[in-house]
Amino acid sequence: MTTPRPLTVAALTQRIAASLTDLGTLSVQGELSMVKVAPSGHLYATLKDAEAIVSLVMWRSTVVRQGPIPKEGAQVVVRGTLSVYGPRGQYQLTATRIETVGAGDLAARFEALKARLAAEGLFDEDRKRELPFLPRAVGIATASGSAALADMLHSLRERFPSMVVVHAPCLVQGPSAAASIVAALGRLARDPRVEVIICGRGGGSLEDLWAFNEEPVVRAIAACRVPIVSAVGHETDTTLADFAADVRAKTPTAAAELVVPVEQDLRDQVADLRQDLDHAMERQIADLRERLEALASHRALAGPAYQVHLRQQRLDELAARLEDAVDGRLRQVRHRQTLLGSRLRGASPRPVVMASRVRLATTIQRLQRSVTRRQERQGERLASTAARLDALSPLGVIARGYSVVRTPGRILVRSLADAPPGTVIEARLPDGWLTAVVEGARRQRLNEPETTYDAG
């Protein structure tokens, strides 16, 4: 038995193409995605449903007759035939007509969520913040090892080589992508160095970019404390993250260009400003010199050469201070310290201090004499007052032969009724107290002469 001659790959492809042609003209309904018109004028896209996807091509001559191309995400009916693209061994639908049926599921979800979040104000322009002119660090939330990350890093390094970049890796496609993006944004927002964040990925179909249309991602971008630049896909791709972000970039590379200036341009600007300052200083010094020369030649100042010298010294001082301001604040402070020290030594307060000391000594002597005289007067007044008090003192009366009588309970005996017979009394004498018992009493009129009894 003879072994059949093997087919070449090209021959196999031709047989498959021929067999597909036998199917004739077909009408296929699905969701239009990844729509692109090439520079050649041909249209390339995909047609999909929940279970399968097929490539779609419409040649330029047909595109011209088609009219408006349905938007990506639209539900369409495509009329055409099946063919095979040999270089990839892939079958495709060659379209002769594309008609819109209705919006696809993803597109409908996109529009519904967009309308709801817009009604909450998440996309309002007054919520947008300006990007910092020169951030301390740039945060990037995208997939590790992706082309988008490489493009952003390359652009940042070219524009500002010394810029600090903090990368928070995350998934950008698939069921877990939304939660991963939200977590990455949270990590970057908590980093105190990060003052602006780029969140994005490279291009793709609507379903590839869908993570950036998820509600948790959109709300995380809107609530982030740090300004966010959305850089999702290409310029023609639009996601809800673009509406919520503070700034939308056309591409990841363009995002890097938005967040940092060109370092060399800043250095050139600083150099230009320094040069302008030097020129301004030179012009000011020249103007001051001209004014000084004009004043020196004025007839009102022709005589006092000292004033001219003083102005010249002031001009030299100003010139030195201007030069010090450029060279550094420290030299200016040292110069000013030297100048003030010289002026302080020229205006010594020593004579004033000496005069003040003489006045102080004189004042102290006068004060001492005044205090002595006052003390003498007060002593005399004290002696006079003491004599008067002594004359009025009850002890003085007792010393002249009188006494004060009281009971042991310290009640003064003022009349005979206060001390009936048998009462114990105490009598105050000049040298102490005398205790006695009352044995009797005799009443006496006030004008009646007293009877003196001899104790013996």
C-alpha positions as a Markdown table, in Angstrom:
| # | Residue | x | y | z |
|---|---|---|---|---|
| 1 | Met | 0.0 | 0.0 | 0.0 |
| 2 | Thr | 1.4 | 3.4 | -1.0 |
| 3 | Thr | 1.7 | 6.0 | 1.7 |
| 4 | Pro | -0.1 | 9.3 | 0.7 |
| 5 | Arg | 2.1 | 12.2 | 0.0 |
| 6 | Pro | 1.9 | 14.6 | 3.0 |
| 7 | Leu | 0.3 | 18.0 | 2.5 |
| 8 | Thr | 2.1 | 21.2 | 3.0 |
| 9 | Val | 0.7 | 23.6 | 5.6 |
| 10 | Ala | -0.2 | 26.0 | 2.8 |
| 11 | Ala | -2.0 | 23.2 | 0.9 |
| 12 | Leu | -3.9 | 22.3 | 4.1 |
| 13 | Thr | -4.9 | 25.9 | 4.6 |
| 14 | Gln | -6.1 | 26.1 | 1.0 |
| 15 | Arg | -8.3 | 23.0 | 1.4 |
| 16 | Ile | -9.8 | 24.4 | 4.7 |
| 17 | Ala | -10.5 | 27.7 | 2.9 |
| 18 | Ala | -12.2 | 26.0 | 0.1 |
| 19 | Ser | -14.3 | 24.0 | 2.4 |
| 20 | Leu | -15.3 | 27.1 | 4.3 |
| 21 | Thr | -16.3 | 28.8 | 1.1 |
| 22 | Asp | -18.9 | 26.1 | 0.6 |
| 23 | Leu | -20.8 | 27.5 | 3.5 |
| 24 | Gly | -21.8 | 30.5 | 1.4 |
| 25 | Thr | -23.0 | 33.8 | 2.7 |
| 26 | Leu | -23.7 | 33.9 | 6.5 |
| 27 | Ser | -25.4 | 36.2 | 8.9 |
| 28 | Val | -23.8 | 36.2 | 12.3 |
| 29 | Gln | -24.9 | 38.2 | 15.4 |
| 30 | Gly | -22.6 | 39.2 | 18.2 |
| 31 | Glu | -21.0 | 42.1 | 20.1 |
| 32 | Leu | -18.5 | 44.2 | 18.1 |
| 33 | Ser | -15.1 | 44.6 | 19.8 |
| 34 | Met | -11.6 | 45.8 | 19.1 |
| 35 | Val | -12.7 | 47.9 | 16.1 |
| 36 | Lys | -9.7 | 49.4 | 14.2 |
| 37 | Val | -9.4 | 50.9 | 10.7 |
| 38 | Ala | -5.9 | 50.4 | 9.5 |
| 39 | Pro | -4.0 | 53.0 | 7.4 |
| 40 | Ser | -4.7 | 50.8 | 4.4 |
| 41 | Gly | -8.4 | 51.5 | 4.9 |
| 42 | His | -9.3 | 47.9 | 5.9 |
| 43 | Leu | -11.4 | 47.4 | 9.0 |
| 44 | Tyr | -10.4 | 44.8 | 11.6 |
| 45 | Ala | -12.5 | 43.7 | 14.6 |
| 46 | Thr | -13.8 | 40.8 | 16.6 |
| 47 | Leu | -17.3 | 39.5 | 16.9 |
| 48 | Lys | -18.1 | 37.7 | 20.2 |
| 49 | Asp | -20.8 | 36.4 | 22.4 |
| 50 | Ala | -20.7 | 34.8 | 25.9 |
| 51 | Glu | -19.1 | 31.6 | 24.6 |
| 52 | Ala | -16.9 | 32.3 | 21.6 |
| 53 | Ile | -15.1 | 34.9 | 19.6 |
| 54 | Val | -14.2 | 35.2 | 15.8 |
| 55 | Ser | -12.0 | 37.6 | 13.9 |
| 56 | Leu | -13.7 | 40.0 | 11.5 |
| 57 | Val | -12.3 | 41.8 | 8.5 |
| 58 | Met | -13.9 | 44.2 | 6.0 |
| 59 | Trp | -11.9 | 45.2 | 3.0 |
| 60 | Arg | -11.5 | 48.9 | 2.1 |
| 61 | Ser | -13.8 | 48.8 | -0.9 |
| 62 | Thr | -16.6 | 47.5 | 1.3 |
| 63 | Val | -15.8 | 49.9 | 4.2 |
| 64 | Val | -16.4 | 52.8 | 1.8 |
| 65 | Arg | -19.9 | 51.5 | 0.9 |
| 66 | Gln | -20.6 | 50.6 | 4.6 |
| 67 | Gly | -21.0 | 54.1 | 5.8 |
| 68 | Pro | -20.8 | 54.8 | 9.6 |
| 69 | Ile | -19.1 | 52.0 | 11.4 |
| 70 | Pro | -21.0 | 50.8 | 14.5 |
| 71 | Lys | -19.2 | 51.7 | 17.8 |
| 72 | Glu | -17.3 | 49.2 | 19.8 |
| 73 | Gly | -19.6 | 47.3 | 22.2 |
| 74 | Ala | -22.6 | 47.5 | 19.8 |
| 75 | Gln | -24.7 | 44.4 | 19.2 |
| 76 | Val | -24.5 | 43.8 | 15.4 |
| 77 | Val | -25.5 | 41.4 | 12.6 |
| 78 | Val | -22.6 | 40.7 | 10.2 |
| 79 | Arg | -23.2 | 39.4 | 6.7 |
| 80 | Gly | -20.2 | 37.8 | 5.0 |
| 81 | Thr | -18.3 | 34.7 | 4.2 |
| 82 | Leu | -15.7 | 32.6 | 6.1 |
| 83 | Ser | -12.1 | 32.7 | 4.9 |
| 84 | Val | -8.7 | 31.6 | 6.3 |
| 85 | Tyr | -5.8 | 34.0 | 7.1 |
| 86 | Gly | -3.0 | 31.7 | 6.0 |
| 87 | Pro | 0.0 | 33.3 | 7.9 |
| 88 | Arg | -1.7 | 32.5 | 11.2 |
| 89 | Gly | -3.8 | 29.6 | 10.1 |
| 90 | Gln | -6.9 | 31.4 | 11.5 |
| 91 | Tyr | -10.3 | 31.5 | 10.1 |
| 92 | Gln | -12.1 | 34.8 | 9.9 |
| 93 | Leu | -15.4 | 36.3 | 8.9 |
| 94 | Thr | -15.0 | 38.6 | 5.8 |
| 95 | Ala | -17.8 | 41.1 | 6.2 |
| 96 | Thr | -19.8 | 42.6 | 3.4 |
| 97 | Arg | -22.3 | 44.4 | 5.7 |
| 98 | Ile | -22.5 | 45.3 | 9.4 |
| 99 | Glu | -25.8 | 46.4 | 10.9 |
| 100 | Thr | -26.4 | 47.5 | 14.5 |
| 101 | Val | -28.9 | 45.5 | 16.5 |
| 102 | Gly | -28.4 | 47.0 | 20.0 |
| 103 | Ala | -25.8 | 47.8 | 22.6 |
| 104 | Gly | -23.8 | 44.8 | 23.9 |
| 105 | Asp | -23.8 | 43.6 | 27.5 |
| 106 | Leu | -20.5 | 45.3 | 28.5 |
| 107 | Ala | -21.4 | 48.5 | 26.7 |
| 108 | Ala | -24.8 | 48.6 | 28.4 |
| 109 | Arg | -23.2 | 48.0 | 31.9 |
| 110 | Phe | -20.7 | 50.7 | 31.1 |
| 111 | Glu | -23.3 | 53.3 | 30.3 |
| 112 | Ala | -25.5 | 52.4 | 33.2 |
| 113 | Leu | -22.7 | 52.6 | 35.8 |
| 114 | Lys | -21.4 | 55.8 | 34.2 |
| 115 | Ala | -24.8 | 57.4 | 34.6 |
| 116 | Arg | -25.2 | 56.4 | 38.2 |
| 117 | Leu | -21.7 | 57.5 | 39.3 |
| 118 | Ala | -22.1 | 60.7 | 37.4 |
| 119 | Ala | -25.3 | 61.4 | 39.3 |
| 120 | Glu | -23.4 | 61.1 | 42.5 |
| 121 | Gly | -20.9 | 63.7 | 41.4 |
| 122 | Leu | -17.9 | 61.4 | 41.1 |
| 123 | Phe | -17.0 | 62.9 | 37.7 |
| 124 | Asp | -17.6 | 66.6 | 38.5 |
| 125 | Glu | -14.8 | 68.9 | 37.3 |
| 126 | Asp | -14.8 | 70.9 | 40.5 |
| 127 | Arg | -13.5 | 67.7 | 42.3 |
| 128 | Lys | -10.4 | 67.6 | 40.0 |
| 129 | Arg | -7.1 | 68.6 | 41.6 |
| 130 | Glu | -4.0 | 70.1 | 40.0 |
| 131 | Leu | -1.0 | 67.9 | 39.8 |
| 132 | Pro | 2.1 | 69.0 | 41.8 |
| 133 | Phe | 4.7 | 70.8 | 39.8 |
| 134 | Leu | 7.6 | 68.7 | 41.2 |
| 135 | Pro | 6.5 | 65.7 | 43.3 |
| 136 | Arg | 8.8 | 64.2 | 45.9 |
| 137 | Ala | 7.9 | 60.7 | 44.5 |
| 138 | Val | 5.7 | 59.3 | 41.7 |
| 139 | Gly | 3.6 | 56.2 | 42.4 |
| 140 | Ile | 2.7 | 53.7 | 39.7 |
| 141 | Ala | -0.1 | 51.2 | 40.0 |
| 142 | Thr | 0.2 | 48.7 | 37.1 |
| 143 | Ala | 1.3 | 45.1 | 36.3 |
| 144 | Ser | 4.8 | 44.1 | 36.9 |
| 145 | Gly | 6.9 | 43.4 | 33.8 |
| 146 | Ser | 4.3 | 45.0 | 31.6 |
| 147 | Ala | 5.2 | 47.1 | 28.5 |
| 148 | Ala | 3.2 | 50.0 | 30.1 |
| 149 | Leu | 5.4 | 49.9 | 33.2 |
| 150 | Ala | 8.5 | 49.9 | 31.1 |
| 151 | Asp | 7.3 | 52.8 | 29.0 |
| 152 | Met | 6.5 | 54.9 | 32.1 |
| 153 | Leu | 9.8 | 54.1 | 33.8 |
| 154 | His | 11.7 | 55.0 | 30.6 |
| 155 | Ser | 9.9 | 58.3 | 30.2 |
| 156 | Leu | 10.3 | 59.2 | 33.8 |
| 157 | Arg | 14.0 | 58.4 | 33.8 |
| 158 | Glu | 14.6 | 60.4 | 30.6 |
| 159 | Arg | 12.7 | 63.5 | 31.9 |
| 160 | Phe | 13.9 | 63.4 | 35.5 |
| 161 | Pro | 16.6 | 60.8 | 36.3 |
| 162 | Ser | 16.7 | 61.5 | 40.0 |
| 163 | Met | 12.9 | 61.2 | 40.5 |
| 164 | Val | 11.9 | 58.6 | 43.1 |
| 165 | Val | 9.4 | 56.1 | 41.7 |
| 166 | Val | 7.3 | 53.8 | 43.9 |
| 167 | His | 5.7 | 50.9 | 42.0 |
| 168 | Ala | 2.7 | 49.0 | 43.6 |
| 169 | Pro | 2.3 | 45.9 | 41.4 |
| 170 | Cys | -1.3 | 44.8 | 40.7 |
| 171 | Leu | -3.3 | 42.7 | 38.3 |
| 172 | Val | -4.9 | 44.8 | 35.4 |
| 173 | Gln | -7.0 | 42.1 | 33.8 |
| 174 | Gly | -9.2 | 39.3 | 35.0 |
| 175 | Pro | -11.7 | 38.6 | 37.8 |
| 176 | Ser | -9.3 | 39.6 | 40.6 |
| 177 | Ala | -8.0 | 42.7 | 38.9 |
| 178 | Ala | -10.4 | 45.3 | 40.5 |
| 179 | Ala | -9.5 | 44.3 | 44.1 |
| 180 | Ser | -5.8 | 44.2 | 43.2 |
| 181 | Ile | -5.9 | 47.7 | 41.7 |
| 182 | Val | -7.8 | 49.1 | 44.8 |
| 183 | Ala | -5.2 | 47.5 | 47.1 |
| 184 | Ala | -2.3 | 49.0 | 45.1 |
| 185 | Leu | -3.8 | 52.5 | 45.2 |
| 186 | Gly | -4.2 | 52.2 | 49.0 |
| 187 | Arg | -0.6 | 51.2 | 49.4 |
| 188 | Leu | 0.6 | 54.2 | 47.4 |
| 189 | Ala | -1.8 | 56.6 | 49.1 |
| 190 | Arg | -0.3 | 55.6 | 52.5 |
| 191 | Asp | 3.3 | 56.2 | 51.4 |
| 192 | Pro | 4.1 | 59.8 | 52.7 |
| 193 | Arg | 6.6 | 60.3 | 49.8 |
| 194 | Val | 4.1 | 59.8 | 47.0 |
| 195 | Glu | 2.5 | 63.0 | 45.8 |
| 196 | Val | 1.0 | 61.8 | 42.5 |
| 197 | Ile | -0.1 | 58.4 | 41.2 |
| 198 | Ile | -0.3 | 57.0 | 37.7 |
| 199 | Cys | -2.8 | 54.2 | 37.4 |
| 200 | Gly | -3.2 | 52.3 | 34.1 |
| 201 | Arg | -2.1 | 49.6 | 31.6 |
| 202 | Gly | -1.6 | 49.1 | 27.9 |
| 203 | Gly | -4.2 | 48.9 | 25.3 |
| 204 | Gly | -6.7 | 46.1 | 24.7 |
| 205 | Ser | -10.3 | 45.3 | 24.0 |
| 206 | Leu | -13.2 | 46.5 | 26.1 |
| 207 | Glu | -13.2 | 43.3 | 28.1 |
| 208 | Asp | -9.4 | 43.5 | 28.6 |
| 209 | Leu | -9.8 | 47.0 | 30.1 |
| 210 | Trp | -13.0 | 46.2 | 32.0 |
| 211 | Ala | -11.2 | 46.2 | 35.4 |
| 212 | Phe | -10.9 | 49.9 | 35.1 |
| 213 | Asn | -14.7 | 50.2 | 34.7 |
| 214 | Glu | -15.4 | 48.3 | 37.9 |
| 215 | Glu | -17.2 | 50.4 | 40.6 |
| 216 | Pro | -14.7 | 49.7 | 43.4 |
| 217 | Val | -11.8 | 50.9 | 41.2 |
| 218 | Val | -13.7 | 54.1 | 40.2 |
| 219 | Arg | -14.6 | 54.9 | 43.8 |
| 220 | Ala | -11.1 | 54.2 | 45.0 |
| 221 | Ile | -9.7 | 56.7 | 42.4 |
| 222 | Ala | -12.2 | 59.3 | 43.4 |
| 223 | Ala | -11.5 | 59.0 | 47.1 |
| 224 | Cys | -7.7 | 58.8 | 46.9 |
| 225 | Arg | -6.0 | 61.6 | 48.9 |
| 226 | Val | -3.3 | 61.9 | 46.2 |
| 227 | Pro | -4.0 | 63.2 | 42.7 |
| 228 | Ile | -4.3 | 60.4 | 40.2 |
| 229 | Val | -3.5 | 60.3 | 36.5 |
| 230 | Ser | -5.5 | 57.7 | 34.5 |
| 231 | Ala | -3.4 | 56.1 | 31.7 |
| 232 | Val | -5.5 | 53.2 | 30.5 |
| 233 | Gly | -4.9 | 51.9 | 27.0 |
| 234 | His | -4.6 | 54.1 | 23.9 |
| 235 | Glu | -6.0 | 57.5 | 23.1 |
| 236 | Thr | -9.2 | 55.9 | 21.6 |
| 237 | Asp | -9.8 | 53.8 | 24.7 |
| 238 | Thr | -12.2 | 55.2 | 27.4 |
| 239 | Thr | -12.8 | 53.8 | 30.8 |
| 240 | Leu | -14.7 | 55.1 | 33.9 |
| 241 | Ala | -11.4 | 55.5 | 35.6 |
| 242 | Asp | -10.6 | 58.2 | 33.1 |
| 243 | Phe | -13.7 | 60.2 | 34.3 |
| 244 | Ala | -12.9 | 59.7 | 38.0 |
| 245 | Ala | -9.2 | 60.6 | 37.8 |
| 246 | Asp | -7.9 | 64.1 | 38.3 |
| 247 | Val | -6.2 | 64.0 | 34.9 |
| 248 | Arg | -6.6 | 61.6 | 31.9 |
| 249 | Ala | -3.5 | 60.8 | 29.9 |
| 250 | Lys | -3.7 | 59.5 | 26.3 |
| 251 | Thr | -1.1 | 56.8 | 26.9 |
| 252 | Pro | 1.0 | 55.5 | 29.8 |
| 253 | Thr | 4.0 | 57.3 | 28.3 |
| 254 | Ala | 2.0 | 60.5 | 28.1 |
| 255 | Ala | 1.1 | 60.1 | 31.8 |
| 256 | Ala | 4.8 | 60.1 | 32.8 |
| 257 | Glu | 5.3 | 63.3 | 30.8 |
| 258 | Leu | 2.4 | 64.9 | 32.7 |
| 259 | Val | 3.6 | 64.2 | 36.2 |
| 260 | Val | 7.2 | 65.4 | 36.1 |
| 261 | Pro | 9.0 | 68.2 | 34.3 |
| 262 | Val | 12.3 | 67.8 | 32.4 |
| 263 | Glu | 15.0 | 68.1 | 35.0 |
| 264 | Gln | 17.5 | 69.7 | 32.6 |
| 265 | Asp | 14.9 | 72.3 | 31.7 |
| 266 | Leu | 14.6 | 73.2 | 35.3 |
| 267 | Arg | 18.4 | 73.4 | 35.7 |
| 268 | Asp | 18.6 | 75.6 | 32.6 |
| 269 | Gln | 15.8 | 77.9 | 34.0 |
| 270 | Val | 17.7 | 78.2 | 37.3 |
| 271 | Ala | 20.9 | 79.1 | 35.5 |
| 272 | Asp | 19.0 | 81.7 | 33.4 |
| 273 | Leu | 17.5 | 83.2 | 36.5 |
| 274 | Arg | 20.9 | 83.3 | 38.2 |
| 275 | Gln | 22.3 | 85.1 | 35.2 |
| 276 | Asp | 19.4 | 87.5 | 35.2 |
| 277 | Leu | 20.0 | 88.2 | 38.9 |
| 278 | Asp | 23.7 | 88.9 | 38.3 |
| 279 | His | 22.8 | 91.3 | 35.5 |
| 280 | Ala | 20.2 | 93.0 | 37.6 |
| 281 | Met | 22.7 | 93.4 | 40.4 |
| 282 | Glu | 25.3 | 94.8 | 38.1 |
| 283 | Arg | 22.8 | 97.3 | 36.7 |
| 284 | Gln | 21.7 | 98.3 | 40.2 |
| 285 | Ile | 25.3 | 98.9 | 41.3 |
| 286 | Ala | 26.0 | 100.9 | 38.1 |
| 287 | Asp | 22.9 | 103.0 | 38.7 |
| 288 | Leu | 23.9 | 103.6 | 42.3 |
| 289 | Arg | 27.4 | 104.6 | 41.3 |
| 290 | Glu | 26.0 | 107.1 | 38.7 |
| 291 | Arg | 23.7 | 108.6 | 41.4 |
| 292 | Leu | 26.6 | 108.9 | 43.8 |
| 293 | Glu | 28.8 | 110.6 | 41.2 |
| 294 | Ala | 25.9 | 113.0 | 40.4 |
| 295 | Leu | 25.5 | 113.8 | 44.1 |
| 296 | Ala | 29.2 | 114.3 | 44.5 |
| 297 | Ser | 29.3 | 116.8 | 41.7 |
| 298 | His | 26.3 | 118.7 | 43.0 |
| 299 | Arg | 27.1 | 122.2 | 44.2 |
| 300 | Ala | 25.3 | 121.7 | 47.5 |
| 301 | Leu | 27.7 | 118.8 | 48.4 |
| 302 | Ala | 30.8 | 120.1 | 46.7 |
| 303 | Gly | 32.3 | 121.3 | 50.1 |
| 304 | Pro | 31.6 | 118.5 | 52.6 |
| 305 | Ala | 33.8 | 115.7 | 51.2 |
| 306 | Tyr | 33.0 | 113.6 | 54.3 |
| 307 | Gln | 29.4 | 113.1 | 53.0 |
| 308 | Val | 30.7 | 111.9 | 49.7 |
| 309 | His | 33.0 | 109.5 | 51.3 |
| 310 | Leu | 30.2 | 108.3 | 53.5 |
| 311 | Arg | 28.0 | 107.6 | 50.5 |
| 312 | Gln | 30.9 | 105.8 | 48.8 |
| 313 | Gln | 31.3 | 103.6 | 51.8 |
| 314 | Arg | 27.6 | 102.9 | 51.8 |
| 315 | Leu | 27.7 | 102.0 | 48.1 |
| 316 | Asp | 30.6 | 99.6 | 48.7 |
| 317 | Glu | 28.7 | 98.1 | 51.6 |
| 318 | Leu | 25.6 | 97.5 | 49.4 |
| 319 | Ala | 27.7 | 96.0 | 46.7 |
| 320 | Ala | 29.3 | 93.6 | 49.2 |
| 321 | Arg | 25.9 | 92.6 | 50.6 |
| 322 | Leu | 24.5 | 91.9 | 47.1 |
| 323 | Glu | 27.5 | 89.7 | 46.3 |
| 324 | Asp | 27.2 | 87.9 | 49.6 |
| 325 | Ala | 23.5 | 87.3 | 48.9 |
| 326 | Val | 24.5 | 85.4 | 45.7 |
| 327 | Asp | 27.5 | 83.5 | 47.3 |
| 328 | Gly | 25.5 | 82.5 | 50.4 |
| 329 | Arg | 23.6 | 83.8 | 53.4 |
| 330 | Leu | 26.4 | 82.8 | 55.8 |
| 331 | Arg | 28.9 | 85.2 | 54.4 |
| 332 | Gln | 26.3 | 88.0 | 54.5 |
| 333 | Val | 25.7 | 87.3 | 58.2 |
| 334 | Arg | 29.4 | 87.3 | 59.0 |
| 335 | His | 29.9 | 90.6 | 57.2 |
| 336 | Arg | 27.0 | 92.2 | 59.0 |
| 337 | Gln | 28.3 | 90.9 | 62.3 |
| 338 | Thr | 31.7 | 92.5 | 61.7 |
| 339 | Leu | 30.1 | 95.8 | 60.6 |
| 340 | Leu | 27.9 | 95.9 | 63.7 |
| 341 | Gly | 30.8 | 95.1 | 66.0 |
| 342 | Ser | 32.8 | 98.0 | 64.5 |
| 343 | Arg | 29.9 | 100.4 | 65.0 |
| 344 | Leu | 29.4 | 99.2 | 68.5 |
| 345 | Arg | 33.0 | 99.8 | 69.5 |
| 346 | Gly | 32.7 | 103.3 | 68.0 |
| 347 | Ala | 29.6 | 104.0 | 70.2 |
| 348 | Ser | 30.9 | 102.7 | 73.5 |
| 349 | Pro | 28.5 | 103.3 | 76.5 |
| 350 | Arg | 31.3 | 103.5 | 79.1 |
| 351 | Pro | 31.1 | 107.4 | 79.7 |
| 352 | Val | 27.4 | 107.1 | 80.2 |
| 353 | Val | 27.9 | 104.2 | 82.7 |
| 354 | Met | 30.5 | 106.2 | 84.6 |
| 355 | Ala | 28.3 | 109.2 | 84.9 |
| 356 | Ser | 25.4 | 107.0 | 86.0 |
| 357 | Arg | 27.6 | 105.5 | 88.7 |
| 358 | Val | 28.5 | 109.0 | 90.1 |
| 359 | Arg | 24.8 | 109.9 | 90.2 |
| 360 | Leu | 24.0 | 106.6 | 91.9 |
| 361 | Ala | 26.6 | 107.2 | 94.6 |
| 362 | Thr | 25.3 | 110.7 | 95.3 |
| 363 | Thr | 21.7 | 109.5 | 95.4 |
| 364 | Ile | 22.7 | 106.7 | 97.9 |
| 365 | Gln | 24.3 | 109.2 | 100.3 |
| 366 | Arg | 21.3 | 111.5 | 100.1 |
| 367 | Leu | 19.0 | 108.5 | 100.8 |
| 368 | Gln | 21.1 | 107.4 | 103.8 |
| 369 | Arg | 20.9 | 110.8 | 105.4 |
| 370 | Ser | 17.2 | 111.0 | 104.8 |
| 371 | Val | 16.7 | 107.6 | 106.3 |
| 372 | Thr | 18.8 | 108.6 | 109.4 |
| 373 | Arg | 16.8 | 111.8 | 110.0 |
| 374 | Arg | 13.5 | 109.9 | 109.6 |
| 375 | Gln | 14.6 | 107.3 | 112.1 |
| 376 | Glu | 15.5 | 109.9 | 114.7 |
| 377 | Arg | 12.1 | 111.6 | 114.3 |
| 378 | Gln | 10.3 | 108.3 | 114.6 |
| 379 | Gly | 12.3 | 107.5 | 117.7 |
| 380 | Glu | 11.3 | 110.7 | 119.4 |
| 381 | Arg | 7.7 | 110.1 | 118.5 |
| 382 | Leu | 7.9 | 106.6 | 119.9 |
| 383 | Ala | 9.4 | 107.8 | 123.2 |
| 384 | Ser | 6.7 | 110.4 | 123.6 |
| 385 | Thr | 3.9 | 108.0 | 122.8 |
| 386 | Ala | 5.4 | 105.4 | 125.2 |
| 387 | Ala | 5.3 | 108.0 | 128.0 |
| 388 | Arg | 1.7 | 108.9 | 127.3 |
| 389 | Leu | 0.8 | 105.2 | 127.2 |
| 390 | Asp | 2.6 | 104.7 | 130.5 |
| 391 | Ala | 0.7 | 107.6 | 132.1 |
| 392 | Leu | -2.6 | 106.0 | 131.0 |
| 393 | Ser | -1.6 | 102.5 | 132.0 |
| 394 | Pro | -3.7 | 100.8 | 134.8 |
| 395 | Leu | -0.4 | 99.5 | 136.3 |
| 396 | Gly | 0.6 | 103.2 | 136.9 |
| 397 | Val | -2.5 | 103.7 | 138.9 |
| 398 | Ile | -1.8 | 100.5 | 140.9 |
| 399 | Ala | 1.7 | 101.7 | 141.6 |
| 400 | Arg | 0.3 | 104.8 | 143.2 |
| 401 | Gly | -1.5 | 102.7 | 145.9 |
| 402 | Tyr | -4.6 | 101.5 | 144.2 |
| 403 | Ser | -5.5 | 97.9 | 143.4 |
| 404 | Val | -7.8 | 95.9 | 141.1 |
| 405 | Val | -10.0 | 93.3 | 142.9 |
| 406 | Arg | -11.5 | 90.3 | 141.2 |
| 407 | Thr | -12.9 | 86.9 | 142.0 |
| 408 | Pro | -10.9 | 83.7 | 141.2 |
| 409 | Gly | -13.2 | 83.5 | 138.2 |
| 410 | Arg | -11.6 | 86.7 | 136.9 |
| 411 | Ile | -14.8 | 88.8 | 137.4 |
| 412 | Leu | -14.0 | 92.4 | 138.5 |
| 413 | Val | -15.4 | 93.4 | 141.9 |
| 414 | Arg | -16.9 | 96.8 | 141.2 |
| 415 | Ser | -19.3 | 97.1 | 144.3 |
| 416 | Leu | -19.9 | 95.5 | 147.7 |
| 417 | Ala | -22.6 | 93.4 | 146.1 |
| 418 | Asp | -20.1 | 91.7 | 143.9 |
| 419 | Ala | -18.2 | 90.3 | 147.0 |
| 420 | Pro | -20.5 | 89.3 | 149.9 |
| 421 | Pro | -18.8 | 87.9 | 153.1 |
| 422 | Gly | -17.1 | 84.6 | 152.6 |
| 423 | Thr | -16.1 | 85.4 | 149.0 |
| 424 | Val | -12.6 | 84.7 | 148.0 |
| 425 | Ile | -11.1 | 87.6 | 146.2 |
| 426 | Glu | -7.8 | 88.5 | 144.4 |
| 427 | Ala | -6.2 | 91.9 | 144.6 |
| 428 | Arg | -3.6 | 93.1 | 142.0 |
| 429 | Leu | -0.7 | 94.9 | 143.7 |
| 430 | Pro | 2.3 | 96.4 | 142.0 |
| 431 | Asp | 4.4 | 93.3 | 142.6 |
| 432 | Gly | 1.8 | 90.6 | 142.2 |
| 433 | Trp | -1.6 | 89.2 | 143.3 |
| 434 | Leu | -3.0 | 89.0 | 146.9 |
| 435 | Thr | -5.6 | 86.3 | 147.7 |
| 436 | Ala | -8.1 | 87.1 | 150.7 |
| 437 | Val | -11.5 | 86.1 | 152.0 |
| 438 | Val | -14.2 | 88.8 | 152.7 |
| 439 | Glu | -15.3 | 88.9 | 156.3 |
| 440 | Gly | -17.4 | 92.0 | 156.3 |
| 441 | Ala | -18.3 | 95.1 | 154.4 |
| 442 | Arg | -18.9 | 98.8 | 155.2 |
| 443 | Arg | -20.7 | 101.1 | 152.8 |
| 444 | Gln | -19.3 | 104.6 | 152.3 |
| 445 | Arg | -20.6 | 107.7 | 150.5 |
| 446 | Leu | -18.5 | 109.1 | 147.7 |
| 447 | Asn | -17.6 | 112.3 | 149.6 |
| 448 | Glu | -17.1 | 110.7 | 153.0 |
| 449 | Pro | -13.5 | 110.7 | 154.1 |
| 450 | Glu | -11.8 | 107.4 | 154.2 |
| 451 | Thr | -10.8 | 105.7 | 157.5 |
| 452 | Thr | -7.3 | 104.3 | 157.5 |
| 453 | Tyr | -6.7 | 101.1 | 159.4 |
| 454 | Asp | -3.4 | 100.0 | 160.7 |
| 455 | Ala | -2.6 | 96.5 | 159.9 |
| 456 | Gly | -0.9 | 96.1 | 163.2 |
